[in-house]
């Protein structure tokens, strides 16, 4: 039976990935710090559902606690480590930047050290579309230069990509970094825009629309995202031989078994169209509070996910209306609305 150690299993994406791999017969050891950045009760509910499934165990501790992390990984002896845990939230990084350094940089270093020590078959780590920062050429491709991060959150994720490449080179550690694009779906995070929109509309509160609605995002359903991660587990990067040509569009490093992969819907959706889709699902019109652009935000994201398809044969495809129908059904059930 295959064994994966997943950090962040009480989180939005980690929960969905663990549930998917369990369905495919994996044994999963979860690890989560249960921080209070948002409702800990929601995190415990996610873990509670996973713990009802045979093959899942969990440790509650912080990534920065290297002794706890090493003990959990050593006891489980995984073949694969999937590192999703992080201090999330672009805007919160303006208020508490230190937490991003401690969790995203120091915590990721601790995970990489454990993966190196155990010599796992594949280390997969989460990055973000925020890496592309001030880039204006779209759709964003993994081979694009990305040195203009606009927030500490994005900067810490870029740092982990660089750290991952160094470890892959130094220790021949197969490493894949995946960049997420505006993920939404059931069991989501209450701080995310779509969650706030649904909650506000159903409770007769206005919603804040930034940059007066002139924003575009590559909305990616969490179910599509975790399926992409699952398939990437077996797309293990191999260090190229000296002089070997790397196919055009492949982000495989010439110096290491290291690759970066976008996971997105490959579709740029206008924010106002997304809000209209939510209104359609709810059967209720939002009261809109038009706002200027927020500090550190970008007007548009759009993924070139052709490398994901080339490596796995898979392409995210969920329509935003179908994805939001599923979320609203979950929200009404969970909160009794």
ChimeraX attribute file (.defattr): number of C-alpha atoms within 10 A of each C-alpha:
attribute: neighborCount
match mode: 1-to-1
recipient: residues
	/A:1	6
	/A:2	12
	/A:3	19
	/A:4	25
	/A:5	25
	/A:6	26
	/A:7	28
	/A:8	26
	/A:9	31
	/A:10	28
	/A:11	26
	/A:12	23
	/A:13	24
	/A:14	24
	/A:15	23
	/A:16	24
	/A:17	25
	/A:18	29
	/A:19	20
	/A:20	16
	/A:21	18
	/A:22	19
	/A:23	12
	/A:24	11
	/A:25	13
	/A:26	18
	/A:27	21
	/A:28	26
	/A:29	24
	/A:30	26
	/A:31	27
	/A:32	24
	/A:33	21
	/A:34	20
	/A:35	13
	/A:36	9
	/A:37	11
	/A:38	12
	/A:39	13
	/A:40	14
	/A:41	11
	/A:42	19
	/A:43	24
	/A:44	14
	/A:45	13
	/A:46	20
	/A:47	22
	/A:48	12
	/A:49	12
	/A:50	23
	/A:51	14
	/A:52	10
	/A:53	12
	/A:54	12
	/A:55	16
	/A:56	17
	/A:57	17
	/A:58	19
	/A:59	17
	/A:60	17
	/A:61	17
	/A:62	20
	/A:63	27
	/A:64	19
	/A:65	13
	/A:66	18
	/A:67	12
	/A:68	16
	/A:69	22
	/A:70	18
	/A:71	12
	/A:72	19
	/A:73	22
	/A:74	13
	/A:75	9
	/A:76	16
	/A:77	15
	/A:78	22
	/A:79	16
	/A:80	21
	/A:81	27
	/A:82	27
	/A:83	23
	/A:84	23
	/A:85	26
	/A:86	26
	/A:87	22
	/A:88	18
	/A:89	15
	/A:90	17
	/A:91	17
	/A:92	17
	/A:93	19
	/A:94	14
	/A:95	9
	/A:96	12
	/A:97	16
	/A:98	12
	/A:99	16
	/A:100	23
	/A:101	21
	/A:102	16
	/A:103	21
	/A:104	24
	/A:105	22
	/A:106	18
	/A:107	23
	/A:108	27
	/A:109	19
	/A:110	19
	/A:111	23
	/A:112	24
	/A:113	14
	/A:114	19
	/A:115	25
	/A:116	18
	/A:117	12
	/A:118	14
	/A:119	17
	/A:120	18
	/A:121	16
	/A:122	24
	/A:123	27
	/A:124	25
	/A:125	26
	/A:126	20
	/A:127	26
	/A:128	18
	/A:129	22
	/A:130	27
	/A:131	25
	/A:132	25
	/A:133	20
	/A:134	17
	/A:135	19
	/A:136	12
	/A:137	11
	/A:138	14
	/A:139	18
	/A:140	20
	/A:141	22
	/A:142	24
	/A:143	13
	/A:144	14
	/A:145	11
	/A:146	16
	/A:147	13
	/A:148	15
	/A:149	19
	/A:150	18
	/A:151	20
	/A:152	20
	/A:153	28
	/A:154	25
	/A:155	21
	/A:156	25
	/A:157	27
	/A:158	22
	/A:159	18
	/A:160	23
	/A:161	23
	/A:162	12
	/A:163	16
	/A:164	26
	/A:165	24
	/A:166	16
	/A:167	21
	/A:168	25
	/A:169	19
	/A:170	12
	/A:171	13
	/A:172	18
	/A:173	26
	/A:174	27
	/A:175	31
	/A:176	29
	/A:177	24
	/A:178	24
	/A:179	21
	/A:180	23
	/A:181	24
	/A:182	21
	/A:183	23
	/A:184	24
	/A:185	26
	/A:186	22
	/A:187	21
	/A:188	22
	/A:189	22
	/A:190	15
	/A:191	15
	/A:192	13
	/A:193	16
	/A:194	21
	/A:195	20
	/A:196	14
	/A:197	22
	/A:198	24
	/A:199	19
	/A:200	16
	/A:201	19
	/A:202	16
	/A:203	10
	/A:204	13
	/A:205	15
	/A:206	14
	/A:207	20
	/A:208	18
	/A:209	21
	/A:210	17
	/A:211	16
	/A:212	15
	/A:213	20
	/A:214	14
	/A:215	19
	/A:216	19
	/A:217	23
	/A:218	25
	/A:219	28
	/A:220	26
	/A:221	25
	/A:222	25
	/A:223	19
	/A:224	20
	/A:225	24
	/A:226	22
	/A:227	18
	/A:228	24
	/A:229	22
	/A:230	18
	/A:231	14
	/A:232	21
	/A:233	20
	/A:234	13
	/A:235	16
	/A:236	18
	/A:237	21
	/A:238	17
	/A:239	20
	/A:240	16
	/A:241	11
	/A:242	8
	/A:243	7
	/A:244	9
	/A:245	9
	/A:246	13
	/A:247	8
	/A:248	9
	/A:249	14
	/A:250	18
	/A:251	17
	/A:252	22
	/A:253	18
	/A:254	18
	/A:255	16
	/A:256	24
	/A:257	23
	/A:258	29
	/A:259	26
	/A:260	26
	/A:261	28
	/A:262	26
	/A:263	31
	/A:264	32
	/A:265	28
	/A:266	23
	/A:267	20
	/A:268	18
	/A:269	18
	/A:270	18
	/A:271	22
	/A:272	15
	/A:273	13
	/A:274	18
	/A:275	21
	/A:276	16
	/A:277	18
	/A:278	25
	/A:279	19
	/A:280	14
	/A:281	18
	/A:282	17
	/A:283	10
	/A:284	13
	/A:285	14
	/A:286	20
	/A:287	14
	/A:288	16
	/A:289	13
	/A:290	14
	/A:291	13
	/A:292	12
	/A:293	16
	/A:294	11
	/A:295	11
	/A:296	18
	/A:297	17
	/A:298	19
	/A:299	17
	/A:300	20
	/A:301	27
	/A:302	24
	/A:303	25
	/A:304	20
	/A:305	22
	/A:306	21
	/A:307	21
	/A:308	24
	/A:309	14
	/A:310	12
	/A:311	15
	/A:312	17
	/A:313	11
	/A:314	17
	/A:315	20
	/A:316	22
	/A:317	13
	/A:318	16
	/A:319	13
	/A:320	20
	/A:321	16
	/A:322	12
	/A:323	20
	/A:324	26
	/A:325	18
	/A:326	14
	/A:327	23
	/A:328	20
	/A:329	14
	/A:330	16
	/A:331	19
	/A:332	13
	/A:333	10
	/A:334	12
	/A:335	8
	/A:336	7
	/A:337	11
